Amino acid sequence: MRYQDIDGIATISENVHLQGVRPKELYYEEVFTPSVMRPAYNIFVMIEMSRADYLKAKADVLQKLRDRLSGAGELEAKRKAERLLEDLKEELRAERGA
């Protein structure tokens, strides 16, 4: 999965339901917080998911975008979203068949 894909999905979607996500690695750092005068922790979790689950999440986002654009009268943008959605569906079918 490329960071640009995640960033693009986050840009056009308010929320995404993901399935098949698993924690891969856990990172943490201790930091001192002056406001409460004691240590706190920043925790980061690297996650992973199958390509098929990732493609389905992208397709779900594009479907919502297409529906939103359709209601707003953005016909050209809606057509582009539909083309991207069809490409993703084709890629998903190929992924499942492999």
Biopython code that builds the backbone (N, CA, C, O; Angstrom):
import numpy as np
from Bio.PDB.StructureBuilder import StructureBuilder

atoms = [
    (1, "MET", "N", (0.848, -1.167, 0.000)),
    (1, "MET", "CA", (0.000, 0.000, 0.000)),
    (1, "MET", "C", (0.897, 1.234, 0.000)),
    (1, "MET", "O", (1.883, 1.307, 0.734)),
    (2, "ARG", "N", (0.539, 2.185, -0.824)),
    (2, "ARG", "CA", (1.342, 3.396, -0.918)),
    (2, "ARG", "C", (0.736, 4.485, -0.051)),
    (2, "ARG", "O", (-0.485, 4.570, 0.086)),
    (3, "TYR", "N", (1.587, 5.316, 0.532)),
    (3, "TYR", "CA", (1.119, 6.403, 1.386)),
    (3, "TYR", "C", (0.207, 7.344, 0.607)),
    (3, "TYR", "O", (-0.775, 7.845, 1.154)),
    (4, "GLN", "N", (0.524, 7.592, -0.677)),
    (4, "GLN", "CA", (-0.295, 8.499, -1.478)),
    (4, "GLN", "C", (-1.733, 8.003, -1.560)),
    (4, "GLN", "O", (-2.664, 8.808, -1.535)),
    (5, "ASP", "N", (-1.930, 6.682, -1.657)),
    (5, "ASP", "CA", (-3.280, 6.132, -1.720)),
    (5, "ASP", "C", (-4.040, 6.418, -0.435)),
    (5, "ASP", "O", (-5.201, 6.826, -0.468)),
    (6, "ILE", "N", (-3.387, 6.205, 0.684)),
    (6, "ILE", "CA", (-4.032, 6.468, 1.972)),
    (6, "ILE", "C", (-4.372, 7.947, 2.086)),
    (6, "ILE", "O", (-5.473, 8.305, 2.506)),
    (7, "ASP", "N", (-3.433, 8.801, 1.715)),
    (7, "ASP", "CA", (-3.650, 10.234, 1.788)),
    (7, "ASP", "C", (-4.810, 10.645, 0.890)),
    (7, "ASP", "O", (-5.624, 11.481, 1.283)),
    (8, "GLY", "N", (-4.900, 10.075, -0.302)),
    (8, "GLY", "CA", (-5.993, 10.389, -1.217)),
    (8, "GLY", "C", (-7.331, 9.946, -0.680)),
    (8, "GLY", "O", (-8.319, 10.669, -0.809)),
    (9, "ILE", "N", (-7.385, 8.773, -0.079)),
    (9, "ILE", "CA", (-8.629, 8.286, 0.513)),
    (9, "ILE", "C", (-9.041, 9.193, 1.661)),
    (9, "ILE", "O", (-10.218, 9.530, 1.788)),
    (10, "ALA", "N", (-8.109, 9.586, 2.486)),
    (10, "ALA", "CA", (-8.421, 10.455, 3.622)),
    (10, "ALA", "C", (-8.907, 11.816, 3.148)),
    (10, "ALA", "O", (-9.730, 12.444, 3.814)),
    (11, "THR", "N", (-8.418, 12.276, 2.021)),
    (11, "THR", "CA", (-8.806, 13.583, 1.505)),
    (11, "THR", "C", (-10.258, 13.608, 1.062)),
    (11, "THR", "O", (-10.945, 14.610, 1.262)),
    (12, "ILE", "N", (-10.739, 12.521, 0.464)),
    (12, "ILE", "CA", (-12.095, 12.541, -0.089)),
    (12, "ILE", "C", (-13.119, 11.810, 0.765)),
    (12, "ILE", "O", (-14.285, 11.718, 0.380)),
    (13, "SER", "N", (-12.715, 11.294, 1.900)),
    (13, "SER", "CA", (-13.638, 10.518, 2.716)),
    (13, "SER", "C", (-13.643, 11.018, 4.152)),
    (13, "SER", "O", (-12.597, 11.331, 4.722)),
    (14, "GLU", "N", (-14.825, 11.086, 4.718)),
    (14, "GLU", "CA", (-14.920, 11.480, 6.126)),
    (14, "GLU", "C", (-14.592, 10.318, 7.042)),
    (14, "GLU", "O", (-13.949, 10.508, 8.075)),
    (15, "ASN", "N", (-15.021, 9.119, 6.681)),
    (15, "ASN", "CA", (-14.655, 7.929, 7.450)),
    (15, "ASN", "C", (-14.751, 6.715, 6.543)),
    (15, "ASN", "O", (-15.493, 6.711, 5.560)),
    (16, "VAL", "N", (-14.000, 5.701, 6.881)),
    (16, "VAL", "CA", (-13.940, 4.489, 6.083)),
    (16, "VAL", "C", (-14.059, 3.299, 7.023)),
    (16, "VAL", "O", (-13.365, 3.228, 8.038)),
    (17, "HIS", "N", (-14.937, 2.371, 6.683)),
    (17, "HIS", "CA", (-15.037, 1.133, 7.456)),
    (17, "HIS", "C", (-14.030, 0.154, 6.863)),
    (17, "HIS", "O", (-14.095, -0.176, 5.679)),
    (18, "LEU", "N", (-13.102, -0.307, 7.692)),
    (18, "LEU", "CA", (-12.079, -1.244, 7.239)),
    (18, "LEU", "C", (-12.300, -2.598, 7.875)),
    (18, "LEU", "O", (-12.708, -2.703, 9.031)),
    (19, "GLN", "N", (-12.026, -3.627, 7.105)),
    (19, "GLN", "CA", (-12.046, -4.979, 7.654)),
    (19, "GLN", "C", (-10.742, -5.650, 7.266)),
    (19, "GLN", "O", (-10.126, -5.299, 6.259)),
    (20, "GLY", "N", (-10.328, -6.608, 8.061)),
    (20, "GLY", "CA", (-9.111, -7.335, 7.761)),
    (20, "GLY", "C", (-7.835, -6.624, 8.182)),
    (20, "GLY", "O", (-6.746, -7.009, 7.756)),
    (21, "VAL", "N", (-7.950, -5.591, 9.013)),
    (21, "VAL", "CA", (-6.771, -4.857, 9.469)),
    (21, "VAL", "C", (-6.179, -5.571, 10.677)),
    (21, "VAL", "O", (-6.892, -5.942, 11.610)),
    (22, "ARG", "N", (-4.858, -5.756, 10.643)),
    (22, "ARG", "CA", (-4.153, -6.421, 11.743)),
    (22, "ARG", "C", (-2.992, -5.546, 12.201)),
    (22, "ARG", "O", (-2.332, -4.913, 11.377)),
    (23, "PRO", "N", (-2.737, -5.505, 13.501)),
    (23, "PRO", "CA", (-1.553, -4.771, 13.957)),
    (23, "PRO", "C", (-0.291, -5.517, 13.522)),
    (23, "PRO", "O", (-0.216, -6.742, 13.616)),
    (24, "LYS", "N", (0.687, -4.767, 13.050)),
    (24, "LYS", "CA", (1.938, -5.383, 12.607)),
    (24, "LYS", "C", (3.079, -5.068, 13.571)),
    (24, "LYS", "O", (3.817, -5.960, 13.989)),
    (25, "GLU", "N", (3.212, -3.798, 13.916)),
    (25, "GLU", "CA", (4.268, -3.396, 14.837)),
    (25, "GLU", "C", (3.743, -2.301, 15.754)),
    (25, "GLU", "O", (2.828, -1.559, 15.399)),
    (26, "LEU", "N", (4.333, -2.214, 16.929)),
    (26, "LEU", "CA", (3.940, -1.209, 17.917)),
    (26, "LEU", "C", (5.172, -0.386, 18.283)),
    (26, "LEU", "O", (6.242, -0.930, 18.557)),
    (27, "TYR", "N", (5.002, 0.918, 18.282)),
    (27, "TYR", "CA", (6.075, 1.833, 18.665)),
    (27, "TYR", "C", (5.537, 2.769, 19.742)),
    (27, "TYR", "O", (4.359, 3.128, 19.730)),
    (28, "TYR", "N", (6.385, 3.153, 20.652)),
    (28, "TYR", "CA", (5.981, 4.141, 21.647)),
    (28, "TYR", "C", (7.191, 4.962, 22.049)),
    (28, "TYR", "O", (8.341, 4.541, 21.918)),
    (29, "GLU", "N", (6.882, 6.146, 22.543)),
    (29, "GLU", "CA", (7.942, 7.011, 23.062)),
    (29, "GLU", "C", (7.422, 7.707, 24.305)),
    (29, "GLU", "O", (6.258, 8.103, 24.375)),
    (30, "GLU", "N", (8.287, 7.846, 25.267)),
    (30, "GLU", "CA", (7.928, 8.560, 26.477)),
    (30, "GLU", "C", (8.280, 10.027, 26.273)),
    (30, "GLU", "O", (9.382, 10.357, 25.834)),
    (31, "VAL", "N", (7.346, 10.892, 26.591)),
    (31, "VAL", "CA", (7.578, 12.335, 26.489)),
    (31, "VAL", "C", (7.189, 12.989, 27.806)),
    (31, "VAL", "O", (6.312, 12.506, 28.524)),
    (32, "PHE", "N", (7.843, 14.071, 28.102)),
    (32, "PHE", "CA", (7.508, 14.801, 29.322)),
    (32, "PHE", "C", (6.530, 15.904, 28.961)),
    (32, "PHE", "O", (6.805, 16.706, 28.068)),
    (33, "THR", "N", (5.396, 15.958, 29.639)),
    (33, "THR", "CA", (4.399, 16.987, 29.364)),
    (33, "THR", "C", (4.455, 18.055, 30.449)),
    (33, "THR", "O", (4.075, 17.805, 31.593)),
    (34, "PRO", "N", (4.931, 19.245, 30.089)),
    (34, "PRO", "CA", (5.073, 20.311, 31.080)),
    (34, "PRO", "C", (3.741, 20.746, 31.705)),
    (34, "PRO", "O", (3.716, 21.204, 32.848)),
    (35, "SER", "N", (2.648, 20.606, 30.970)),
    (35, "SER", "CA", (1.362, 21.070, 31.504)),
    (35, "SER", "C", (0.925, 20.283, 32.737)),
    (35, "SER", "O", (0.275, 20.837, 33.623)),
    (36, "VAL", "N", (1.272, 19.003, 32.805)),
    (36, "VAL", "CA", (0.898, 18.197, 33.973)),
    (36, "VAL", "C", (2.121, 17.764, 34.782)),
    (36, "VAL", "O", (1.997, 17.103, 35.813)),
    (37, "MET", "N", (3.278, 18.140, 34.304)),
    (37, "MET", "CA", (4.546, 17.885, 34.991)),
    (37, "MET", "C", (4.777, 16.394, 35.274)),
    (37, "MET", "O", (5.205, 16.014, 36.364)),
    (38, "ARG", "N", (4.487, 15.564, 34.273)),
    (38, "ARG", "CA", (4.788, 14.140, 34.409)),
    (38, "ARG", "C", (4.907, 13.523, 33.008)),
    (38, "ARG", "O", (4.479, 14.118, 32.019)),
    (39, "PRO", "N", (5.484, 12.344, 32.944)),
    (39, "PRO", "CA", (5.654, 11.706, 31.629)),
    (39, "PRO", "C", (4.322, 11.232, 31.050)),
    (39, "PRO", "O", (3.377, 10.918, 31.774)),
    (40, "ALA", "N", (4.285, 11.192, 29.729)),
    (40, "ALA", "CA", (3.161, 10.636, 28.977)),
    (40, "ALA", "C", (3.758, 9.819, 27.838)),
    (40, "ALA", "O", (4.974, 9.828, 27.642)),
    (41, "TYR", "N", (2.933, 9.127, 27.099)),
    (41, "TYR", "CA", (3.425, 8.271, 26.020)),
    (41, "TYR", "C", (2.698, 8.572, 24.717)),
    (41, "TYR", "O", (1.476, 8.716, 24.689)),
    (42, "ASN", "N", (3.458, 8.662, 23.656)),
    (42, "ASN", "CA", (2.917, 8.663, 22.304)),
    (42, "ASN", "C", (3.046, 7.238, 21.798)),
    (42, "ASN", "O", (4.122, 6.644, 21.862)),
    (43, "ILE", "N", (1.954, 6.694, 21.297)),
    (43, "ILE", "CA", (1.946, 5.306, 20.847)),
    (43, "ILE", "C", (1.512, 5.279, 19.386)),
    (43, "ILE", "O", (0.541, 5.930, 19.000)),
    (44, "PHE", "N", (2.251, 4.514, 18.578)),
    (44, "PHE", "CA", (1.972, 4.373, 17.154)),
    (44, "PHE", "C", (1.857, 2.890, 16.832)),
    (44, "PHE", "O", (2.670, 2.087, 17.290)),
    (45, "VAL", "N", (0.859, 2.529, 16.051)),
    (45, "VAL", "CA", (0.675, 1.141, 15.648)),
    (45, "VAL", "C", (0.707, 1.076, 14.129)),
    (45, "VAL", "O", (-0.068, 1.750, 13.451)),
    (46, "MET", "N", (1.613, 0.258, 13.602)),
    (46, "MET", "CA", (1.636, 0.013, 12.166)),
    (46, "MET", "C", (0.655, -1.123, 11.902)),
    (46, "MET", "O", (0.712, -2.170, 12.545)),
    (47, "ILE", "N", (-0.242, -0.902, 10.952)),
    (47, "ILE", "CA", (-1.234, -1.925, 10.634)),
    (47, "ILE", "C", (-0.980, -2.461, 9.231)),
    (47, "ILE", "O", (-0.299, -1.832, 8.421)),
    (48, "GLU", "N", (-1.541, -3.633, 8.965)),
    (48, "GLU", "CA", (-1.459, -4.203, 7.631)),
    (48, "GLU", "C", (-2.806, -4.826, 7.290)),
    (48, "GLU", "O", (-3.593, -5.177, 8.169)),
    (49, "MET", "N", (-3.048, -4.955, 5.988)),
    (49, "MET", "CA", (-4.276, -5.573, 5.528)),
    (49, "MET", "C", (-4.014, -6.209, 4.169)),
    (49, "MET", "O", (-3.048, -5.866, 3.488)),
    (50, "SER", "N", (-4.877, -7.131, 3.784)),
    (50, "SER", "CA", (-4.712, -7.780, 2.488)),
    (50, "SER", "C", (-5.016, -6.780, 1.382)),
    (50, "SER", "O", (-5.747, -5.811, 1.587)),
    (51, "ARG", "N", (-4.455, -7.025, 0.226)),
    (51, "ARG", "CA", (-4.699, -6.148, -0.920)),
    (51, "ARG", "C", (-6.185, -6.141, -1.289)),
    (51, "ARG", "O", (-6.724, -5.095, -1.651)),
    (52, "ALA", "N", (-6.844, -7.284, -1.202)),
    (52, "ALA", "CA", (-8.274, -7.359, -1.532)),
    (52, "ALA", "C", (-9.096, -6.474, -0.592)),
    (52, "ALA", "O", (-9.987, -5.756, -1.047)),
    (53, "ASP", "N", (-8.807, -6.517, 0.719)),
    (53, "ASP", "CA", (-9.531, -5.666, 1.672)),
    (53, "ASP", "C", (-9.248, -4.193, 1.406)),
    (53, "ASP", "O", (-10.140, -3.351, 1.517)),
    (54, "TYR", "N", (-7.998, -3.887, 1.054)),
    (54, "TYR", "CA", (-7.628, -2.503, 0.736)),
    (54, "TYR", "C", (-8.385, -2.009, -0.496)),
    (54, "TYR", "O", (-8.910, -0.896, -0.492)),
    (55, "LEU", "N", (-8.444, -2.817, -1.539)),
    (55, "LEU", "CA", (-9.150, -2.417, -2.755)),
    (55, "LEU", "C", (-10.640, -2.244, -2.487)),
    (55, "LEU", "O", (-11.268, -1.344, -3.045)),
    (56, "LYS", "N", (-11.210, -3.098, -1.641)),
    (56, "LYS", "CA", (-12.631, -2.952, -1.302)),
    (56, "LYS", "C", (-12.875, -1.642, -0.559)),
    (56, "LYS", "O", (-13.869, -0.962, -0.815)),
    (57, "ALA", "N", (-11.980, -1.284, 0.356)),
    (57, "ALA", "CA", (-12.131, -0.013, 1.081)),
    (57, "ALA", "C", (-12.056, 1.163, 0.118)),
    (57, "ALA", "O", (-12.830, 2.112, 0.240)),
    (58, "LYS", "N", (-11.128, 1.112, -0.845)),
    (58, "LYS", "CA", (-11.031, 2.176, -1.839)),
    (58, "LYS", "C", (-12.309, 2.259, -2.680)),
    (58, "LYS", "O", (-12.799, 3.350, -2.973)),
    (59, "ALA", "N", (-12.836, 1.104, -3.061)),
    (59, "ALA", "CA", (-14.065, 1.082, -3.856)),
    (59, "ALA", "C", (-15.234, 1.670, -3.066)),
    (59, "ALA", "O", (-16.041, 2.415, -3.624)),
    (60, "ASP", "N", (-15.335, 1.348, -1.787)),
    (60, "ASP", "CA", (-16.406, 1.896, -0.948)),
    (60, "ASP", "C", (-16.328, 3.417, -0.880)),
    (60, "ASP", "O", (-17.349, 4.102, -0.953)),
    (61, "VAL", "N", (-15.113, 3.940, -0.740)),
    (61, "VAL", "CA", (-14.925, 5.396, -0.693)),
    (61, "VAL", "C", (-15.355, 6.026, -2.010)),
    (61, "VAL", "O", (-16.027, 7.058, -2.015)),
    (62, "LEU", "N", (-14.973, 5.414, -3.127)),
    (62, "LEU", "CA", (-15.347, 5.971, -4.431)),
    (62, "LEU", "C", (-16.854, 5.907, -4.665)),
    (62, "LEU", "O", (-17.418, 6.805, -5.290)),
    (63, "GLN", "N", (-17.506, 4.867, -4.179)),
    (63, "GLN", "CA", (-18.964, 4.797, -4.309)),
    (63, "GLN", "C", (-19.631, 5.943, -3.550)),
    (63, "GLN", "O", (-20.552, 6.580, -4.060)),
    (64, "LYS", "N", (-19.161, 6.199, -2.334)),
    (64, "LYS", "CA", (-19.723, 7.307, -1.551)),
    (64, "LYS", "C", (-19.450, 8.649, -2.235)),
    (64, "LYS", "O", (-20.315, 9.524, -2.270)),
    (65, "LEU", "N", (-18.238, 8.801, -2.777)),
    (65, "LEU", "CA", (-17.901, 10.034, -3.479)),
    (65, "LEU", "C", (-18.789, 10.216, -4.705)),
    (65, "LEU", "O", (-19.301, 11.309, -4.948)),
    (66, "ARG", "N", (-18.970, 9.150, -5.474)),
    (66, "ARG", "CA", (-19.827, 9.215, -6.657)),
    (66, "ARG", "C", (-21.244, 9.619, -6.276)),
    (66, "ARG", "O", (-21.846, 10.465, -6.936)),
    (67, "ASP", "N", (-21.776, 9.026, -5.224)),
    (67, "ASP", "CA", (-23.135, 9.350, -4.791)),
    (67, "ASP", "C", (-23.234, 10.799, -4.332)),
    (67, "ASP", "O", (-24.212, 11.484, -4.631)),
    (68, "ARG", "N", (-22.216, 11.266, -3.603)),
    (68, "ARG", "CA", (-22.220, 12.654, -3.129)),
    (68, "ARG", "C", (-22.135, 13.637, -4.299)),
    (68, "ARG", "O", (-22.817, 14.661, -4.303)),
    (69, "LEU", "N", (-21.300, 13.325, -5.287)),
    (69, "LEU", "CA", (-21.163, 14.203, -6.446)),
    (69, "LEU", "C", (-22.420, 14.197, -7.289)),
    (69, "LEU", "O", (-22.791, 15.221, -7.865)),
    (70, "SER", "N", (-23.068, 13.067, -7.366)),
    (70, "SER", "CA", (-24.304, 12.963, -8.128)),
    (70, "SER", "C", (-25.372, 13.888, -7.547)),
    (70, "SER", "O", (-26.088, 14.566, -8.284)),
    (71, "GLY", "N", (-25.470, 13.905, -6.228)),
    (71, "GLY", "CA", (-26.442, 14.771, -5.571)),
    (71, "GLY", "C", (-26.097, 16.238, -5.686)),
    (71, "GLY", "O", (-26.986, 17.088, -5.624)),
    (72, "ALA", "N", (-24.811, 16.555, -5.855)),
    (72, "ALA", "CA", (-24.376, 17.947, -5.941)),
    (72, "ALA", "C", (-24.366, 18.465, -7.376)),
    (72, "ALA", "O", (-24.064, 19.636, -7.606)),
    (73, "GLY", "N", (-24.694, 17.602, -8.348)),
    (73, "GLY", "CA", (-24.724, 18.036, -9.739)),
    (73, "GLY", "C", (-23.357, 18.139, -10.388)),
    (73, "GLY", "O", (-23.233, 18.782, -11.431)),
    (74, "GLU", "N", (-22.352, 17.550, -9.831)),
    (74, "GLU", "CA", (-20.988, 17.571, -10.383)),
    (74, "GLU", "C", (-20.845, 16.406, -11.359)),
    (74, "GLU", "O", (-20.257, 15.381, -11.016)),
    (75, "LEU", "N", (-21.376, 16.554, -12.567)),
    (75, "LEU", "CA", (-21.461, 15.430, -13.497)),
    (75, "LEU", "C", (-20.103, 14.938, -13.981)),
    (75, "LEU", "O", (-19.879, 13.729, -14.025)),
    (76, "GLU", "N", (-19.192, 15.834, -14.342)),
    (76, "GLU", "CA", (-17.880, 15.400, -14.837)),
    (76, "GLU", "C", (-17.093, 14.699, -13.740)),
    (76, "GLU", "O", (-16.477, 13.662, -13.985)),
    (77, "ALA", "N", (-17.108, 15.250, -12.545)),
    (77, "ALA", "CA", (-16.415, 14.616, -11.422)),
    (77, "ALA", "C", (-17.051, 13.264, -11.104)),
    (77, "ALA", "O", (-16.353, 12.307, -10.771)),
    (78, "LYS", "N", (-18.376, 13.192, -11.210)),
    (78, "LYS", "CA", (-19.078, 11.929, -10.972)),
    (78, "LYS", "C", (-18.644, 10.884, -11.990)),
    (78, "LYS", "O", (-18.424, 9.727, -11.632)),
    (79, "ARG", "N", (-18.517, 11.282, -13.268)),
    (79, "ARG", "CA", (-18.079, 10.339, -14.302)),
    (79, "ARG", "C", (-16.662, 9.821, -14.017)),
    (79, "ARG", "O", (-16.378, 8.636, -14.193)),
    (80, "LYS", "N", (-15.786, 10.719, -13.579)),
    (80, "LYS", "CA", (-14.418, 10.297, -13.247)),
    (80, "LYS", "C", (-14.421, 9.323, -12.074)),
    (80, "LYS", "O", (-13.695, 8.328, -12.081)),
    (81, "ALA", "N", (-15.238, 9.614, -11.076)),
    (81, "ALA", "CA", (-15.334, 8.706, -9.923)),
    (81, "ALA", "C", (-15.872, 7.348, -10.361)),
    (81, "ALA", "O", (-15.416, 6.316, -9.870)),
    (82, "GLU", "N", (-16.833, 7.339, -11.275)),
    (82, "GLU", "CA", (-17.380, 6.076, -11.774)),
    (82, "GLU", "C", (-16.323, 5.283, -12.538)),
    (82, "GLU", "O", (-16.251, 4.062, -12.405)),
    (83, "ARG", "N", (-15.495, 5.976, -13.345)),
    (83, "ARG", "CA", (-14.422, 5.279, -14.070)),
    (83, "ARG", "C", (-13.409, 4.677, -13.099)),
    (83, "ARG", "O", (-12.991, 3.530, -13.260)),
    (84, "LEU", "N", (-13.017, 5.460, -12.087)),
    (84, "LEU", "CA", (-12.088, 4.943, -11.077)),
    (84, "LEU", "C", (-12.686, 3.754, -10.343)),
    (84, "LEU", "O", (-11.992, 2.782, -10.044)),
    (85, "LEU", "N", (-13.972, 3.839, -10.057)),
    (85, "LEU", "CA", (-14.657, 2.755, -9.353)),
    (85, "LEU", "C", (-14.668, 1.488, -10.200)),
    (85, "LEU", "O", (-14.423, 0.398, -9.683)),
    (86, "GLU", "N", (-14.946, 1.617, -11.481)),
    (86, "GLU", "CA", (-14.942, 0.447, -12.362)),
    (86, "GLU", "C", (-13.547, -0.156, -12.462)),
    (86, "GLU", "O", (-13.401, -1.379, -12.464)),
    (87, "ASP", "N", (-12.515, 0.691, -12.546)),
    (87, "ASP", "CA", (-11.132, 0.191, -12.568)),
    (87, "ASP", "C", (-10.814, -0.582, -11.299)),
    (87, "ASP", "O", (-10.201, -1.648, -11.352)),
    (88, "LEU", "N", (-11.234, -0.041, -10.150)),
    (88, "LEU", "CA", (-10.983, -0.721, -8.875)),
    (88, "LEU", "C", (-11.732, -2.038, -8.785)),
    (88, "LEU", "O", (-11.193, -3.030, -8.296)),
    (89, "LYS", "N", (-12.972, -2.052, -9.253)),
    (89, "LYS", "CA", (-13.749, -3.292, -9.222)),
    (89, "LYS", "C", (-13.084, -4.362, -10.079)),
    (89, "LYS", "O", (-13.042, -5.534, -9.704)),
    (90, "GLU", "N", (-12.567, -3.948, -11.230)),
    (90, "GLU", "CA", (-11.866, -4.878, -12.110)),
    (90, "GLU", "C", (-10.598, -5.410, -11.431)),
    (90, "GLU", "O", (-10.305, -6.603, -11.507)),
    (91, "GLU", "N", (-9.860, -4.537, -10.780)),
    (91, "GLU", "CA", (-8.656, -4.935, -10.061)),
    (91, "GLU", "C", (-9.006, -5.880, -8.909)),
    (91, "GLU", "O", (-8.285, -6.844, -8.650)),
    (92, "LEU", "N", (-10.103, -5.602, -8.226)),
    (92, "LEU", "CA", (-10.545, -6.458, -7.122)),
    (92, "LEU", "C", (-10.945, -7.841, -7.620)),
    (92, "LEU", "O", (-10.613, -8.849, -6.996)),
    (93, "ARG", "N", (-11.654, -7.888, -8.739)),
    (93, "ARG", "CA", (-12.025, -9.184, -9.315)),
    (93, "ARG", "C", (-10.776, -9.978, -9.694)),
    (93, "ARG", "O", (-10.704, -11.183, -9.454)),
    (94, "ALA", "N", (-9.801, -9.299, -10.283)),
    (94, "ALA", "CA", (-8.552, -9.960, -10.666)),
    (94, "ALA", "C", (-7.801, -10.457, -9.424)),
    (94, "ALA", "O", (-7.218, -11.541, -9.439)),
    (95, "GLU", "N", (-7.820, -9.662, -8.354)),
    (95, "GLU", "CA", (-7.145, -10.031, -7.102)),
    (95, "GLU", "C", (-7.783, -11.269, -6.503)),
    (95, "GLU", "O", (-7.082, -12.162, -6.028)),
    (96, "ARG", "N", (-9.092, -11.331, -6.521)),
    (96, "ARG", "CA", (-9.805, -12.482, -5.938)),
    (96, "ARG", "C", (-9.612, -13.734, -6.788)),
    (96, "ARG", "O", (-9.619, -14.853, -6.274)),
    (97, "GLY", "N", (-9.439, -13.534, -8.091)),
    (97, "GLY", "CA", (-9.256, -14.684, -8.982)),
    (97, "GLY", "C", (-7.845, -15.222, -8.945)),
    (97, "GLY", "O", (-7.605, -16.347, -9.383)),
    (98, "ALA", "N", (-6.896, -14.440, -8.429)),
    (98, "ALA", "CA", (-5.489, -14.877, -8.426)),
    (98, "ALA", "C", (-5.188, -15.859, -7.339)),
    (98, "ALA", "O", (-4.050, -16.312, -7.214)),
]
sb = StructureBuilder()
sb.init_structure("model")
sb.init_model(0)
sb.init_chain("A")
sb.init_seg("    ")
for serial, (resi, resn, name, xyz) in enumerate(atoms, 1):
    if name == "N":
        sb.init_residue(resn, " ", resi, " ")
    sb.init_atom(name, np.array(xyz, "f"), 0.0, 1.0, " ", f" {name:<3s}", serial, name[0])
structure = sb.get_structure()
